[in-house]
Amino acid sequence: MHIPFLERNTLQCRLKAAKAELEAFKTGKRYQDMQEMHRKEVQALECRIRQLEEGLAQARRDLKANTRHWMEVFDDLKKEHQKEVAALMKRLARMEGRALRAEKERDGCKDKIAQQRHRIYEVETALEEEKGKNTRLKAQLGHDHENSSIPSSKGIRRKKIANSRERTGKKPGGQPGHEGHRRKRQEPTLPPVLLDPPPEALEDPDFKKTGKTLVKQLVNIRLVLEVQEYAADVYYNPKTGERVHAAFPAGVVDDVNYGGSVRAFLFLLNNDCCTSLDKSLRFLSDLTDGKLKLSKGMASRLGREFASKTQEERDRIFSGLLLSPVMHVDCTNAVVNGKSAYVFVCASPDGKALYFARRKKGHKGVEGTAAQDYEGVIVQDHEATFYKYGTDHQECLAHVLRGLKDSIQNEPDRTWNKEMHALLREMIHYRNSLEPGAECSPEAVSGFEDRYRWILEKAKEEYGYIPASEYYKKGYNLYVRLGEYMHNHLLFLHDPRVPATNNEAERLLRGYKRKQQQAVSFRSFESIEDLCGCMSMLVMMRQEEGLNLFDRVSQIFDLDKETDGSD
């Protein structure tokens, strides 16, 4: 292997140095040099140690002298300090005496303050108790149709009639130049009566006929009793003893039978006009000069007859409700022989509606109604039972607005309720301003939802700072409900088919409540079932344009039927 010249010279130098060092070790010269070097270092160190020991001894002597001087100074300071301590101890003894006297006075004052605080606490507790009771009583007295579910007819304060028209300064009535709305002329049913001319026109030859005739009508009504009598000869077979006669028309069974018009008149008076059976029968008797005096039993069975004849139509309505994308559901109390029962109503926004009588509330009450198998959006009044049915739910904002108004009246120091009330009204107004079926703007919906959450946060802060009163928690409960069911309160902004309120169902139940108020208590549960069937049909009949309700009901009663009693 070839090694470069420079590297070879380096290796040779290193090899010479190593050989020289090895030679020095072999001859012992190297050991001698090392021993001499070590001896010199030891001598230097021993000299250094002697110098340090001498310095240490001198430092110790100086320290003893300094210590002696400091002890003398310390003794002087100690004596002076002891004098000061003795003076301070005397002063401290005097201060302790003053402190003991002050503590005794303080303890006496504390006892008095404790007694005063105890009395103040009792007074404040009693005051808070009375304030709570006062708030609760004021809330109960202030409940009306505007801030609760109490109907306007039962409230202490009557419903105010809103009038947004501005005063014009004009006199009431018809205005000059306006054609006006005249009464509709009727077809004459009696021969016209030509009035004699006035005496001055007959006596003065200067009066001439103008060819103009004034015609005025006097309209009256009267009930005409129409009686159709059927006669059938009886034939006798002496061989067989058989007697036969011609068949009477359908519905003519007893010696005296009442047609559909009589039945419809009594039925509508009792079930639609909510008059009692006694008043209805007496009114019919008065209209016929006492000729028609029907029995109360016959009149009381008209509802059952009408309900049975319209069962097929109600079944078709039931199927139509199940196909509706939105359904209103609500229920109210009923009374049967002093016991509680319930009436459910299921209605669609297009006018279809059915009433259902139930002995129980909750899931037992929903069984058999249109809500049980419904697969759509249910509009309701925050009934926990209804949340188990349908695919989605919309809370009635009319109830929420009334609850917020109640909170505003009974919690005037809070601001969230006023802001939420204004926001919900703005949402409803915005939705109603759109064309039917039009969807809300996503930006507007997002803005409404952000404000909704911000108001809930504000309510959380207000109730965290000042908790709700034990005597009035409706406002706090409403705040919790608005937060927990936010989706169900704002669903109407996302689905144009969904209304913001459950007024449709509430209006329908109002009809039953009027009947319940008139009847007070029904004798049997079957009576409520028949009434629900009848009210369902009457609601649907009113949806038909150009329909004469009385004629329609009369036709139903004139259908083929079995006899249901007569006088």
GIWO-V154914 format. One record per backbone hydrogen bond with DSSP energy under -0.5 kcal/mol. CO is the residue of the C=O (numbers start at 0). NH is the residue of the N-H. If there is no record, write none. Layout:
co=CO nh=NH
co=CO nh=NH
This chain:
co=3 nh=7
co=4 nh=8
co=5 nh=9
co=6 nh=10
co=7 nh=11
co=8 nh=12
co=9 nh=13
co=10 nh=14
co=11 nh=15
co=12 nh=16
co=13 nh=17
co=14 nh=18
co=15 nh=19
co=16 nh=20
co=17 nh=21
co=18 nh=22
co=19 nh=23
co=20 nh=24
co=21 nh=25
co=22 nh=26
co=23 nh=27
co=23 nh=28
co=23 nh=29
co=27 nh=31
co=28 nh=32
co=29 nh=33
co=30 nh=34
co=31 nh=35
co=32 nh=36
co=33 nh=37
co=34 nh=38
co=35 nh=39
co=36 nh=40
co=37 nh=41
co=38 nh=42
co=39 nh=43
co=40 nh=44
co=41 nh=45
co=42 nh=46
co=43 nh=47
co=44 nh=48
co=45 nh=49
co=46 nh=50
co=47 nh=51
co=48 nh=52
co=49 nh=53
co=50 nh=54
co=51 nh=55
co=52 nh=56
co=53 nh=57
co=54 nh=58
co=55 nh=59
co=56 nh=60
co=57 nh=61
co=58 nh=62
co=59 nh=63
co=60 nh=64
co=61 nh=65
co=62 nh=66
co=63 nh=67
co=64 nh=68
co=65 nh=69
co=66 nh=70
co=67 nh=71
co=68 nh=72
co=69 nh=73
co=70 nh=74
co=71 nh=75
co=72 nh=76
co=73 nh=77
co=74 nh=78
co=75 nh=79
co=76 nh=80
co=77 nh=81
co=78 nh=82
co=79 nh=83
co=80 nh=84
co=81 nh=85
co=82 nh=86
co=83 nh=87
co=84 nh=88
co=85 nh=89
co=86 nh=90
co=87 nh=91
co=88 nh=92
co=89 nh=93
co=90 nh=94
co=91 nh=95
co=92 nh=96
co=93 nh=97
co=94 nh=98
co=95 nh=99
co=96 nh=100
co=97 nh=101
co=98 nh=102
co=99 nh=103
co=100 nh=104
co=101 nh=105
co=102 nh=106
co=103 nh=107
co=104 nh=108
co=105 nh=109
co=106 nh=110
co=107 nh=111
co=108 nh=112
co=109 nh=113
co=110 nh=114
co=111 nh=115
co=112 nh=116
co=113 nh=117
co=114 nh=118
co=115 nh=119
co=116 nh=120
co=117 nh=121
co=118 nh=122
co=119 nh=123
co=120 nh=124
co=121 nh=125
co=122 nh=126
co=123 nh=127
co=124 nh=128
co=125 nh=129
co=126 nh=130
co=127 nh=131
co=128 nh=132
co=129 nh=133
co=130 nh=134
co=131 nh=135
co=132 nh=136
co=133 nh=137
co=134 nh=138
co=135 nh=139
co=136 nh=140
co=137 nh=141
co=139 nh=142
co=143 nh=146
co=143 nh=147
co=143 nh=149
co=150 nh=153
co=150 nh=154
co=155 nh=157
co=159 nh=161
co=174 nh=177
co=179 nh=181
co=191 nh=193
co=192 nh=194
co=197 nh=200
co=197 nh=201
co=198 nh=202
co=199 nh=203
co=202 nh=204
co=203 nh=206
co=216 nh=218
co=221 nh=223
co=222 nh=224
co=223 nh=225
co=224 nh=226
co=225 nh=227
co=226 nh=228
co=232 nh=245
co=234 nh=243
co=235 nh=237
co=236 nh=240
co=236 nh=241
co=241 nh=236
co=243 nh=234
co=248 nh=251
co=250 nh=252
co=258 nh=262
co=259 nh=263
co=260 nh=264
co=261 nh=265
co=262 nh=266
co=263 nh=267
co=264 nh=268
co=265 nh=269
co=266 nh=270
co=267 nh=271
co=267 nh=272
co=268 nh=274
co=275 nh=279
co=276 nh=280
co=277 nh=281
co=278 nh=282
co=279 nh=283
co=280 nh=284
co=281 nh=285
co=282 nh=286
co=283 nh=287
co=284 nh=289
co=285 nh=288
co=287 nh=290
co=290 nh=292
co=294 nh=298
co=295 nh=299
co=296 nh=300
co=297 nh=300
co=298 nh=301
co=300 nh=304
co=301 nh=305
co=302 nh=306
co=303 nh=307
co=304 nh=308
co=305 nh=309
co=307 nh=310
co=309 nh=313
co=310 nh=314
co=311 nh=315
co=312 nh=316
co=313 nh=317
co=314 nh=318
co=315 nh=319
co=316 nh=320
co=317 nh=321
co=318 nh=322
co=319 nh=323
co=320 nh=323
co=324 nh=376
co=326 nh=378
co=327 nh=346
co=329 nh=344
co=331 nh=342
co=333 nh=340
co=334 nh=521
co=335 nh=338
co=338 nh=335
co=340 nh=333
co=341 nh=357
co=342 nh=331
co=343 nh=355
co=344 nh=329
co=345 nh=353
co=346 nh=327
co=347 nh=350
co=351 nh=347
co=353 nh=345
co=355 nh=343
co=357 nh=341
co=360 nh=363
co=360 nh=364
co=361 nh=365
co=362 nh=366
co=365 nh=368
co=368 nh=371
co=368 nh=372
co=370 nh=373
co=373 nh=389
co=375 nh=390
co=375 nh=391
co=376 nh=326
co=376 nh=378
co=377 nh=379
co=377 nh=393
co=378 nh=328
co=379 nh=395
co=381 nh=383
co=382 nh=385
co=382 nh=386
co=383 nh=386
co=384 nh=387
co=385 nh=388
co=391 nh=377
co=393 nh=379
co=394 nh=396
co=395 nh=399
co=396 nh=400
co=397 nh=401
co=398 nh=402
co=399 nh=403
co=400 nh=404
co=401 nh=405
co=402 nh=406
co=403 nh=407
co=404 nh=408
co=405 nh=409
co=406 nh=410
co=410 nh=413
co=414 nh=418
co=415 nh=419
co=416 nh=420
co=417 nh=421
co=418 nh=422
co=419 nh=423
co=420 nh=424
co=421 nh=425
co=422 nh=426
co=423 nh=427
co=424 nh=428
co=425 nh=429
co=426 nh=430
co=427 nh=431
co=428 nh=432
co=429 nh=433
co=430 nh=433
co=434 nh=437
co=440 nh=444
co=441 nh=445
co=442 nh=446
co=443 nh=447
co=444 nh=448
co=445 nh=449
co=446 nh=450
co=447 nh=451
co=448 nh=452
co=449 nh=453
co=450 nh=454
co=451 nh=455
co=452 nh=456
co=453 nh=457
co=454 nh=458
co=455 nh=459
co=456 nh=460
co=457 nh=461
co=458 nh=462
co=459 nh=463
co=460 nh=464
co=461 nh=465
co=468 nh=471
co=471 nh=468
co=472 nh=476
co=473 nh=477
co=474 nh=478
co=475 nh=479
co=476 nh=480
co=477 nh=481
co=478 nh=482
co=479 nh=483
co=480 nh=484
co=482 nh=485
co=484 nh=488
co=485 nh=488
co=485 nh=489
co=487 nh=394
co=489 nh=492
co=489 nh=493
co=490 nh=493
co=490 nh=494
co=492 nh=439
co=493 nh=495
co=494 nh=497
co=499 nh=396
co=501 nh=505
co=502 nh=506
co=503 nh=507
co=504 nh=508
co=505 nh=509
co=506 nh=510
co=507 nh=510
co=507 nh=511
co=508 nh=512
co=509 nh=513
co=510 nh=514
co=511 nh=515
co=512 nh=516
co=513 nh=517
co=514 nh=518
co=515 nh=519
co=518 nh=520
co=521 nh=336
co=523 nh=526
co=523 nh=527
co=524 nh=528
co=525 nh=529
co=526 nh=530
co=527 nh=531
co=528 nh=532
co=529 nh=533
co=530 nh=534
co=531 nh=354
co=531 nh=535
co=532 nh=536
co=533 nh=537
co=534 nh=538
co=535 nh=539
co=536 nh=540
co=537 nh=541
co=538 nh=542
co=539 nh=542
co=539 nh=543
co=540 nh=543
co=543 nh=546
co=546 nh=548
co=547 nh=551
co=548 nh=552
co=549 nh=553
co=550 nh=554
co=551 nh=555
co=552 nh=556
co=553 nh=557
co=555 nh=558
